[in-house]
Amino acid sequence: MYKTISFFTAVLFLMSCSEASKKEETKMEGPQVTAPVDSLVKNVHSAPIKDSGNTNDEDVFNLDKYLVANAPDNDVTTISKTCALIIYPTQKQADKLKNEIGGEDFATTADDYAFYQSQYLDAATKRNIETPDIKTRYIKFVGNAKTVVLDRCAKVSAGWIVILFRPDSLPRISGGVEADTAFVHYFGK
């Protein structure tokens, strides 16, 4: 968990130090979504149950690390339309993180996440993409060809995550790149 928080803190720090007037081309690492349904999405296997205690920084954005086989009916929200989910930690996640890193570091971390999640909220609003408020632990994404269930409290999650979804694709855990860039890569706008 400490590695994940350190990674996010470093990413947030680096993003806050960028110069607006300086143009650079950046090669994005990891899977890229470039079309309505790319070959990565077409070849994804069925959702396994994931609950590994061994995580690394890349796991935070790995969809497979959040997937579960099923969820209780009374703790699941079903999503079947294009949207961006801005997810905040549950009270249990927040308390655990406060105990692990301390109250002052938690407040700094929460402030950083709030800033970057606000960027995603602004990007969604600018594109008229809905941002439903999710209070359940599990989220069931019903797509045109596939349905998957995510556990927002998976061990890799610090609680603050952004999930982009459109019915012709699998959901995408985002947050590792600037919001407008993430929207262009996933939604094409």
FENMOMO-V191202 format. One record per backbone hydrogen bond with DSSP energy under -1.0 kcal/mol. NH is the residue of the N-H (numbers start at 1). CO is the residue of the C=O. If there is no record, write none. Layout:
# FENMOMO-V191202
NH&CO, NH&CO
This chain:
# FENMOMO-V191202
5&1, 6&2, 7&3, 8&4, 9&5, 10&6, 11&7, 12&8, 13&9, 14&10, 15&11, 16&12, 42&38, 43&39, 44&41, 50&67, 59&56, 61&58, 62&59, 65&62, 66&63, 68&149, 75&72, 77&138, 79&140, 83&165, 84&130, 85&163, 87&161, 94&90, 95&91, 96&92, 97&93, 98&94, 99&95, 100&96, 101&97, 102&98, 106&102, 107&103, 108&104, 109&105, 110&106, 111&107, 112&108, 113&109, 114&110, 115&111, 116&112, 117&113, 118&114, 119&115, 120&116, 121&117, 122&118, 123&119, 124&120, 125&121, 126&122, 127&123, 128&125, 129&124, 138&75, 139&150, 140&77, 141&148, 142&79, 143&146, 144&167, 148&141, 150&139, 151&66, 152&137, 154&151, 157&154, 161&87, 163&85, 164&172, 165&83, 169&166, 172&164, 174&162, 182&178, 183&179, 184&180, 185&181, 186&182, 187&183
